[in-house]
């Protein structure tokens, strides 16, 4: 068998390298185009590459590229977490400002029991949504119940606060 000349062999090596580089470039371009905010539709990528949409979805999944729906859901989840974090911080600041007022009205023990209870945030959020009252008003209603019923559980005090808020709404109507 005749030995290949170096120039032909080098030309072949260069062509293989160029082909491999083109495949890499194509793969990267496909992945970039598959990102939801790239402005390129998956159907267009499929048409240009000849790959099926299922193959493109698999490529995206394997490379951690979210679908447009997943990206949108993630955005909404992130915004919800940011909003919840802000509301929680705002509520904590309001609780801190209200602590001396509640302590003066109902005593340190009741104020600490109410304001340090982890359930206060959730109850205040729910009552705020349902009845438009702020955390300080919820805390006052809960403290009032605990003062009248010292052996009551926090759950019972929260239920009493819900009932008082509902009765107040009924009276306003």
C-alpha positions as CSV (number, residue, x, y, z in Angstrom):
1,X,0.0,0.0,0.0
2,X,1.3,3.4,-0.9
3,X,2.2,5.8,1.7
4,X,0.1,8.9,1.8
5,X,1.9,12.1,1.2
6,X,2.2,14.4,4.2
7,X,0.3,17.2,2.5
8,X,-2.8,15.0,1.8
9,X,-2.6,13.5,5.3
10,X,-2.4,17.0,6.8
11,X,-5.3,18.1,4.6
12,X,-7.3,15.2,5.9
13,X,-6.4,16.0,9.5
14,X,-7.4,19.6,9.0
15,X,-10.7,18.6,7.4
16,X,-11.5,16.3,10.3
17,X,-10.6,19.0,12.8
18,X,-12.7,21.5,10.9
19,X,-15.6,19.0,10.8
20,X,-15.4,18.4,14.6
21,X,-15.2,22.2,15.2
22,X,-18.3,22.7,13.0
23,X,-20.2,20.0,15.0
24,X,-19.2,21.7,18.2
25,X,-20.2,25.1,16.9
26,X,-23.5,23.7,15.7
27,X,-24.2,22.1,19.1
28,X,-23.4,25.4,20.9
29,X,-25.6,27.4,18.5
30,X,-28.4,24.9,19.0
31,X,-28.2,25.2,22.8
32,X,-28.1,29.0,22.7
33,X,-31.1,29.0,20.4
34,X,-33.0,26.7,22.7
35,X,-32.9,29.1,25.6
36,X,-36.4,30.6,26.1
37,X,-35.3,34.2,25.8
38,X,-33.1,33.6,22.7
39,X,-35.9,34.9,20.4
40,X,-35.7,31.7,18.3
41,X,-38.6,29.3,18.3
42,X,-37.9,25.6,18.8
43,X,-39.7,24.9,15.5
44,X,-37.3,27.1,13.7
45,X,-34.3,25.3,15.2
46,X,-35.9,22.0,14.2
47,X,-36.4,23.2,10.6
48,X,-32.9,24.6,10.3
49,X,-31.1,21.6,11.8
50,X,-33.3,18.8,10.6
51,X,-33.5,17.5,14.2
52,X,-36.9,16.5,15.6
53,X,-38.5,18.7,18.3
54,X,-38.3,15.8,20.7
55,X,-34.6,15.5,20.1
56,X,-34.2,19.2,20.7
57,X,-36.2,19.0,23.9
58,X,-34.0,16.1,25.1
59,X,-30.9,18.2,24.2
60,X,-32.2,21.1,26.2
61,X,-33.1,18.9,29.2
62,X,-29.7,17.2,29.2
63,X,-28.0,20.6,29.2
64,X,-30.1,22.2,31.9
65,X,-31.9,24.5,29.6
66,X,-35.4,25.3,30.9
67,X,-38.4,25.2,28.7
68,X,-40.2,28.5,28.2
69,X,-43.0,27.2,30.5
70,X,-40.5,26.2,33.2
71,X,-38.6,29.5,32.9
72,X,-41.8,31.4,33.3
73,X,-42.8,29.3,36.3
74,X,-39.4,29.8,37.8
75,X,-39.7,33.6,37.3
76,X,-43.1,33.6,39.0
77,X,-41.7,31.5,41.9
78,X,-38.7,33.8,42.3
79,X,-40.9,36.9,42.3
80,X,-43.2,35.2,44.9
81,X,-40.3,34.4,47.1
82,X,-39.0,37.9,46.9
83,X,-42.4,39.4,47.7
84,X,-42.9,36.9,50.6
85,X,-39.5,37.8,51.9
86,X,-40.3,41.5,51.7
87,X,-43.7,41.1,53.4
88,X,-42.1,38.9,56.1
89,X,-39.4,41.6,56.8
90,X,-42.0,44.3,56.9
91,X,-44.2,42.3,59.3
92,X,-41.2,41.6,61.5
93,X,-40.4,45.3,61.6
94,X,-44.0,46.1,62.5
95,X,-43.9,43.4,65.2
96,X,-40.8,44.9,66.7
97,X,-42.4,48.4,66.8
98,X,-45.5,47.0,68.4
99,X,-43.8,44.9,71.1
100,X,-43.7,47.7,73.7
101,X,-47.3,48.7,73.1
102,X,-48.5,45.1,73.4
103,X,-46.3,44.6,76.5
104,X,-47.7,47.7,78.2
105,X,-51.3,46.6,77.5
106,X,-51.1,42.9,78.2
107,X,-47.8,42.3,80.0
108,X,-44.4,41.1,78.9
109,X,-45.2,37.4,79.1
110,X,-48.3,37.6,76.9
111,X,-46.5,40.0,74.4
112,X,-43.6,37.6,74.1
113,X,-45.9,34.6,73.8
114,X,-47.9,36.2,71.0
115,X,-45.1,38.1,69.1
116,X,-42.6,35.3,69.2
117,X,-45.0,32.6,68.1
118,X,-44.0,31.4,64.6
119,X,-47.7,31.0,63.6
120,X,-48.4,34.7,64.0
121,X,-47.1,35.4,60.4
122,X,-49.3,32.9,58.8
123,X,-52.4,33.9,60.7
124,X,-51.7,37.6,60.1
125,X,-51.3,36.9,56.4
126,X,-54.5,35.0,56.2
127,X,-56.5,37.6,58.3
128,X,-54.9,40.4,56.3
129,X,-56.1,38.8,53.1
130,X,-59.6,37.9,54.4
131,X,-60.3,40.9,56.6
132,X,-57.7,43.6,55.8
133,X,-56.2,43.7,59.2
134,X,-52.5,44.1,60.0
135,X,-50.3,42.0,62.2
136,X,-50.5,44.4,65.1
137,X,-54.3,44.1,65.2
138,X,-54.1,40.3,65.0
139,X,-51.5,40.3,67.8
140,X,-53.9,42.5,69.9
141,X,-56.8,40.2,69.3
142,X,-54.7,37.1,70.2
143,X,-53.2,38.8,73.3
144,X,-56.7,39.9,74.4
145,X,-57.9,36.3,74.2
146,X,-54.9,35.0,76.1
147,X,-55.4,37.6,78.9
148,X,-59.0,36.5,79.3
149,X,-58.1,32.8,79.0
150,X,-54.6,32.2,80.3
151,X,-54.7,28.5,79.7
152,X,-55.7,28.8,76.1
153,X,-53.5,27.4,73.4
154,X,-52.1,29.6,70.6
155,X,-54.4,27.7,68.2
156,X,-57.4,28.7,70.3
157,X,-56.2,32.3,70.6
158,X,-55.8,32.4,66.8
159,X,-59.3,31.0,66.3
160,X,-60.7,33.6,68.6
161,X,-58.8,36.3,66.6
162,X,-60.3,34.9,63.4
163,X,-63.8,35.0,65.0
164,X,-63.4,38.5,66.2
165,X,-62.2,39.7,62.8
166,X,-65.2,38.0,61.1
167,X,-67.6,39.6,63.7
168,X,-66.1,43.0,63.1
169,X,-66.6,42.6,59.3
170,X,-70.2,41.5,59.9
171,X,-70.8,44.6,62.1
172,X,-69.3,46.8,59.4
173,X,-71.7,45.5,56.8
